[in-house]
Amino acid sequence: MKKLIVLLPLALLYSCSLFEKEEEKEKINLETFVEGRVLTHGTTNPPTTQPMPLKLMYEETTSIFGGREITVDETTTDETGYYSFSFTAHNHYTRYFVRLMQGAGKHHGPSFLNYHYLETGKHQTRNIYLSPHAWLKLHIENVNPQPGDIFTVNWGGGVYLQYFGAVNEIEIIQGGGNINRIITFNLKRNNEYLIIKDTVWMPAFDTTYHKIEY
C-alpha cells in the first residue's frame, strides 16, 4: 500500500508535464499567415483593380444545433487582387477561413469556394476565383414530335426548362464562364425516359450557341 501512495503522485506529476509540453507545442505553432489573390476564374487576372473586401473569420460552436462566425480581421485587395492576413490562432482545432464579402460588379457572379479553411501554424496561399458571366444561346428542336413528348432541360441551381410536343425555340441562359458546362436533358416519350448529357464550353463574357435535337 505504501508503494502505491508513493507512485500515484509521481504518475500525476508525469501526466502534468506531458500536458504542459503539449500546450507549449501548440503555442509555438499557432502563428498563421495566409496570402492570395482574387482572380477571374480561368485567368491570372483580377476581376477589377478596385479594392475588394475580405474577412478573416472562424467558426464558434454555440450549441449542438450550430454556431456562429466570428470576424478576426478585415482587409481589402490591392490593384492586382492581392490580400494577406497574419494572426495567432486560438488553438489547432478552431476552423479559420477567409471570405470574400462581395463580388466585382455586374460582370461577375459568386466565387468558386468563396471561403477556404486554413492550416493553423503555417504560411499558405489561398486564391479566390470569381465566376465571370457567360451566356448560352440554347436552340431546342423536336424534329420528330410524338404525342405526349415532354422535354426537360436541367441547367443546375434549381433552374429547369420544360417543353411539350413540337418545339423549335431558343432560350438565352446566363451562367459561369471559362468552364465546360454539363447540361442534362430528359426526354419522356411513350412512357419511357431518355437522359441526354451534353458538355458545352462557355467562354467568359460571351454568348455560345448550342443546339439540341430530338
NORUR-V905562 format. One record per pair of residues at least 24 apart in sequence whose ideal C-beta (glycine too) atoms are under 6 Angstrom apart, sorted by sequence separation. I is the first residue (numbers start at 1). GAP is how many residues later the second one is. D is the distance in Angstrom with one decimal. If there is no record, write none. Layout:
BEGIN
I,GAP,D  I,GAP,D
END
This chain:
BEGIN
108,24,5.7  142,24,5.4  51,25,3.7  52,25,4.6  142,25,4.6  177,25,5.4  51,26,5.8  104,26,5.7  107,26,5.5  178,26,4.7  140,27,5.7  141,27,4.6  177,27,3.3  187,27,5.5  92,28,5.1  98,28,5.9  100,28,5.2  54,29,5.4  56,29,4.5  140,29,5.6  49,30,4.3  154,30,4.2  89,31,4.5  139,31,5.0  153,32,5.7  138,33,4.8  46,34,6.0  152,34,4.4  46,35,3.1  137,35,5.8  58,36,5.1  59,36,4.8  151,36,5.4  135,37,5.8  136,37,4.8  58,38,4.6  150,38,4.2  38,39,5.3  135,39,5.4  57,40,5.9  149,40,5.5  134,41,6.0  39,42,5.8  56,42,5.8  57,42,5.9  38,43,4.4  134,43,3.1  146,43,5.4  37,44,4.2  54,44,5.8  55,44,5.2  37,45,5.2  131,45,3.9  132,45,4.2  54,46,5.5  55,46,6.0  53,48,4.5  35,49,3.9  34,51,5.2  33,53,4.8  32,55,5.7  48,56,4.3  31,57,5.8  32,57,5.3  47,57,3.7  30,58,5.2  30,59,4.6  47,61,5.0  134,68,4.2  134,70,5.6  137,70,5.4  143,70,5.1  41,71,5.8  132,72,3.6  135,72,4.3  136,72,5.5  137,72,4.6  138,72,5.7  139,72,4.0  140,72,5.5  141,72,5.2  142,72,5.9  132,73,5.9  47,83,4.8  34,84,5.5  32,88,5.5  39,88,6.0  41,88,4.1  32,89,5.9  36,89,5.3  33,90,4.7  34,90,5.3  35,90,6.0  36,90,4.4  37,90,5.4  38,90,4.9  39,90,5.4  40,90,5.8  41,90,5.4  30,91,5.8  36,91,4.5  29,92,3.5  34,92,5.5  40,92,5.3  42,136,2.8  41,137,5.3
END
